[in-house]
Amino acid sequence: MPEKALEIQPITITTPTPNSPMATPPPPPPCRTSATPDSPIMTTPRRRALHRLTGFTRSLSCRRKRAPSGRRMCPVDQQDDFQQASTHCLTSYYSVFVVRLAIMIMLAILIGMLTVLTWHFTKVYTTKSLDTLAYGLRYELLQRPILRMWNILNSTSEITTAQVKLSEYVLRKYSSPVTQANPTSQAQLVELYETMKAVTWSLFQSRKALNAITINYRNGFVQAFHRDHRSNNTFYIYSDLSNYSISAGMYSRQGWNDQSIKGNISAIWYREPLDPNTGIKIGKAKPIPADDLINIAGLSQVPDGAATWDVAVSKYTDSPLLSAALPVFGPSNQSIVAVVGVTTALSSVGQLMKELVEVHSGHIYLTSQEGYLLATSTNAPLLANTSMGPELVMAVDSQDHVIRKGARWLQAIYGNKLPPGHVVHIEHAKLGKEDYYIDSFFLNLKRLPIVGVIIIPREYIMGKADQRAFKTLIILISASVCILIIGCLCILILTNGVSKEMKLRAELISHLDARRRAEASNNYKSQFLANMSHELRTPMAAIIGLLDIVITDSSLASEHYASLTQIRKCSLALLRLLNNILDLSKVESGKLVLEEADFNLGQELEGIVDMHSVQCINQDVELVLDLSDDMPETFRGDSARFVEIFSNLISNSIKFTKSGHVIVRGWCENWNAFEDSGKSLLEQKKSWCALRSKFKQQTNYVKKTCKKENKMILWFEIEDTGCGIDPAKWETVFDSFEQADASTTRKHGGTGLGLSIVRTLVNKMGGEVKIVKKDSPGILMRLYLLLNTPSDGSEQSCQVDFSKPTVVVLALGGSVGRGITSQWLRRNKVSTIEASDWKQLTLILPELFNPTNECNGSEEQPSLSEPLEEEQPLSSEEQPSLSQTLKEEILNIKAMKDQVFIIVVDIGLLDFKAGIWLSQLDYLDQFTGKAKFAWTLSHNSSSMVKAELRKRGHVIVVNKPLYKTKMIQILEAALQGRTLEIEICSSDGGASTNKALVDCDIADALVPLSLGDKIERLINSRPTRYQDFINHHIEFTDQNPEPSNSSTDSENQSQSSPKLPDNGLESGRSKSKGKEIASTSDESQNGSPTSKRQKMVSSPPKEKGSSSSSGCDEEKLRGLHILVVEDTLLLQMVAVKILLKAGATVNAVSDGLQAVEAMTSMIDSLVRRNEAVKKGLEPEPLKSPPYDLILMDCQMPVMDGYEATKEIRRMEEGTRMHIQIIAQTAHAMSTDREKCLAVGMDGYLTKPLQDKITVETIMKHLGRSID
Amino acid sequence: MDVGQMQRRLLDYTKSLFMEGVLDGQFLQLQQLQDESNPDFVVEVVSLFFEDSERLLNDLTRALDQPNVDFKTVDSHVHQWKGSSSSIGASRVKNGCIAFRNFCEEQNIEACLRCLQQVKQEYYLVKNKLETLFRMEQQIVAAGGSIPILELSF
């Protein structure tokens, strides 16, 4: 019952407070909620909560619905995560709801119990104790009138008995003589009666309460004393004596009956008033009708001789009378001689009751057993006048309405069957409008049973208690209701925070989800771009390839040719742009994985500088590379990405530099030196310079101490003298598609992706890149990279043994490069003289070589000075103006003995315009014996000049720009008198650069046919290639100083000169060069350009096969035994063909299982053979030569390439064998590459196989493994 | 028709094939692989490609005709076809295959069927062209000339 009440309670309480979340109905099932309309009427908070909830669930259901259709839109685990989170949120929402409900219910229970208990204790206990008290009171009240009654009865009986005894005595005294002295005299009788009168009087006098005493003699004589209480008169009543003959029938027992008395009605009774105190007669006796005044007890009342009690009614009193009658026996005790009657008024009991009731209120009455009222506490008459005379009134007919009602009520409840003992206690008797207590008490007298009833209004006893109880109840209930409401409000307020938190959390979750989705879509975008690469590059490659085909067509008009070239250029630019975007997206999509391979950092940088120097020269910008000497040669890292960083930075710098220089500086620190400071390195701006010098000092120390820790910090600076960047944009330029100035796009082009890629790559290599403040115009880009040096840590930089004192004359155009080179030379104890132009050179050279013989110099001078003066008229005036310091230096140098002079001349110093250069060369020729000449060529130096130089025996030729390595090569060549070294060095360098580029292309070559790539690569690597080309020619001249070669050269020259009369025509040159490069790089030394030109048009395949690539390829793979694993017959055939062509022995199988089997047998036989060799036995001849390499397809039936590789690697465990496995897949993403490498493959080729790349890759892997 | 003219025609024809995108550089690679030790290499490889393709076409048609298309097998067939077509340089077939595989991944059967028709057409086109090419080569050889090789400038 209380539970139910409490269940209802929160509802009744919360309904009027709508913002209570308890009132929020439980969320309906999601499927239904999704259909719930968003009605704008929902404005109440409750509705809002519902709305929010439904929205929440709807979003859930929507997501669930969408999930299968979105093709892997978001990873399953993410979604699961979210759903879990959301369900978690929901459940916690519910739990808060339930907790609230529980707290409220508990509060309600508590308060309800308190209320009930309080009320109970205050009410019930009070009532009970009061009831007990009241019961006592009532009992007491009732007891007292009954006791009085009892007393009255007792005293009446006592008087009666006393009268009887006295009468007996008197009568006996007088009767004996009567009996003896027969006949009794009248006088004796009178005497007897007088005596009786005196005795009776005395008794009557002693009891004031007595109403009357009567003596009825046998003979009918009546003596009575009567006291009228109302008039306070006392009367003596007696019958007329004369009427009674004493003798006649006096003793006849038979005659004494009622009839005798009745018969005596006619008898005259006399009444004489008496003095109430003395009994003396005060008035005359008056005759009164018999039996008129009082009841005279007769024989009839004592028929059996026992005492009787009776309630009588008299005419003259208004209250009932209690009368007792006793017989007086004669001496023989056998006959009744008289009857004594005593009458007492009951009004005294009524008086007592009245007194009691006055004090205590209420009503008391006494009734006989039959219900006649004997006494009441009211003044209501007890007698009713009827025709028969006054009679007793029944209680139910009493005139007092309370008594009447009470009597009727009792009668109605109990009827005539009163409970035994007639004791009734009733606490709630509704009489009329009021509550009464009714108690009855039964006094069981033998002849006169009496019932006492007390009726007390309840209000009198319990009135206050009942009122208080009612008030208390009302107060308690209202208080508890108030407390409950307040408590619930408090709970709501307190838990509101929690629910708010829940709401926030739900929102947070939805935001998180939104963010995750946004990120995912962003990621998909990047992934999409990365995946698009293949599709994007293919058409580009086709376009470029087709353009190449068209360009080769000889029948093109020149204007067509020009526009085609233009188209081709644009296509290349577009491809580069595409590559940039794709690179970036690849990095962003997280697919870029840095390689870990050793690479020669110096060479890479030189390659880049070579590459970009071409562009620089066109723009009149000097590109200088300045690497510190302590830089280790090889590093471990991703060379392709390294190259990408620098080519981006350098091309960026060049792009914005109109004139001036671009310097690339590099030095390195050991990581340990920085570990203490630990902070972001580029942040230490202020201490930069200090640090730098400090580190330089420390380097040696660090090198000694930290041999084991090979991590190096490589610092680079790229400084230019360009337009610079607004310092506010120094950070933003590294963002994607961001350029310092919006107008730059128009002016300089570009997408703004370069620096973004750079930063991503640099960060990936563990470094930072930043723009640093610089005084002069332009920007200074500073970056550092963390790279590992290989553990062997061989740091030998090819130092030249300068045993002989060496003097270098640097006649170079670019002042910065010259300065750096000369500084470096001086640091290495090489005397250096700088000359910035031809004029200065002509001043210095005579100084140096004609110390004693002034005239000798002057003799020669005119031959040169003539054209010079024509050219530069002013120079003659300045001729003697060699600076003092320079002169001193020259003098110092002269003081040395056995010097070796090396003169490095920039070909740009020669004046080509007027054709003076030949005479300038002539001028230089006079010093040939005394000094060695080294020439720095620019890429556009015409072959005519080169041929001329060769003809004159200037064999040391390098390409611009001149940097450390090249300088060392020059020095070595000059000092050791060999030229071959340079070629090997430089061609190696070139080759490695090429290889790096090729690798780079393989890495992201998603185009199987990289026709365009190849061409692009060739064009990009033009300087190096070109250098190779030149070097080859140097070699020719050195090795075969025969006229046939010069004819080749002249052919070459003649071929290029008529077609390209103007050096400046870039397109034409590049085209011809492309062809040349193709020929030179494709084959070795002995191909001639002319023959190839013919071949290009139509050359028999046989001739081509013998003369072209096969020549060197056959060398490459000869003797190798290769297993080709490929399921598609066609691809297998192609692969086998490629490898056969390269000279390898090839076996082919069609799935992984066969490959594994082949390997098993091979390994078994090898192991057996090894054991045999160990035992000193003759080794069994192998069935087939062991495989050197496996070319493994990845997707194959039966067993795929990955599985097969794992199997083979497992077999190899413990045999110390490691066969090279190169994967071939159609997937070109770097993840596939990783997968390949992860299962234990060594290399990676993309399908379709291309012979050159295939052979190169195989060479790379086997070359390393064989070595 | 003299040999020179036939040779020029052959060259023009080859060039047109490249222009139309029917063939790409891989075919040239193939031609370069051919030498005196194996004078019919290209023809062999190409006819192998034809055989493969016919088989794959049949397989694909059958696979796509089934009520419940097993896209995995379809995909692997197409992958195989893509590999062989890219190896001989039939670039249009290859491109068709790439698109085909995308639809396979999406399990879009209608697009797959459309793609199959397209690739089939491309295949017949390249087959036709290559056969013509070989016929021309044979004619040249029969006429006693040598087969000119189109060389891209590298």
Boltz contact constraints between the chains, C-beta under 6 A:
constraints:
  - contact:
      token1: [A, 548]
      token2: [B, 152]
      max_distance: 6.0
  - contact:
      token1: [A, 548]
      token2: [B, 153]
      max_distance: 6.0
  - contact:
      token1: [A, 549]
      token2: [B, 18]
      max_distance: 6.0
  - contact:
      token1: [A, 552]
      token2: [B, 153]
      max_distance: 6.0
  - contact:
      token1: [A, 1008]
      token2: [B, 86]
      max_distance: 6.0
  - contact:
      token1: [A, 1009]
      token2: [B, 24]
      max_distance: 6.0
  - contact:
      token1: [A, 1009]
      token2: [B, 25]
      max_distance: 6.0
  - contact:
      token1: [A, 1009]
      token2: [B, 26]
      max_distance: 6.0
  - contact:
      token1: [A, 1011]
      token2: [B, 25]
      max_distance: 6.0
  - contact:
      token1: [A, 1014]
      token2: [B, 154]
      max_distance: 6.0
  - contact:
      token1: [A, 1074]
      token2: [B, 153]
      max_distance: 6.0
  - contact:
      token1: [A, 1078]
      token2: [B, 154]
      max_distance: 6.0
  - contact:
      token1: [A, 1096]
      token2: [B, 151]
      max_distance: 6.0
  - contact:
      token1: [A, 1098]
      token2: [B, 148]
      max_distance: 6.0
  - contact:
      token1: [A, 1100]
      token2: [B, 146]
      max_distance: 6.0
  - contact:
      token1: [A, 1101]
      token2: [B, 149]
      max_distance: 6.0
  - contact:
      token1: [A, 1102]
      token2: [B, 36]
      max_distance: 6.0
  - contact:
      token1: [A, 1105]
      token2: [B, 35]
      max_distance: 6.0
  - contact:
      token1: [A, 1128]
      token2: [B, 80]
      max_distance: 6.0
  - contact:
      token1: [A, 1128]
      token2: [B, 83]
      max_distance: 6.0
  - contact:
      token1: [A, 1128]
      token2: [B, 84]
      max_distance: 6.0
  - contact:
      token1: [A, 1129]
      token2: [B, 48]
      max_distance: 6.0
  - contact:
      token1: [A, 1130]
      token2: [B, 45]
      max_distance: 6.0
  - contact:
      token1: [A, 1130]
      token2: [B, 48]
      max_distance: 6.0
  - contact:
      token1: [A, 1130]
      token2: [B, 49]
      max_distance: 6.0
  - contact:
      token1: [A, 1130]
      token2: [B, 52]
      max_distance: 6.0
  - contact:
      token1: [A, 1130]
      token2: [B, 84]
      max_distance: 6.0
  - contact:
      token1: [A, 1130]
      token2: [B, 87]
      max_distance: 6.0
  - contact:
      token1: [A, 1131]
      token2: [B, 83]
      max_distance: 6.0
  - contact:
      token1: [A, 1131]
      token2: [B, 87]
      max_distance: 6.0
  - contact:
      token1: [A, 1133]
      token2: [B, 45]
      max_distance: 6.0
  - contact:
      token1: [A, 1134]
      token2: [B, 87]
      max_distance: 6.0
  - contact:
      token1: [A, 1137]
      token2: [B, 33]
      max_distance: 6.0
  - contact:
      token1: [A, 1141]
      token2: [B, 33]
      max_distance: 6.0
  - contact:
      token1: [A, 1226]
      token2: [B, 83]
      max_distance: 6.0
  - contact:
      token1: [A, 1247]
      token2: [B, 83]
      max_distance: 6.0
  - contact:
      token1: [A, 1248]
      token2: [B, 26]
      max_distance: 6.0
  - contact:
      token1: [A, 1248]
      token2: [B, 86]
      max_distance: 6.0
  - contact:
      token1: [A, 1248]
      token2: [B, 87]
      max_distance: 6.0
  - contact:
      token1: [A, 1250]
      token2: [B, 29]
      max_distance: 6.0
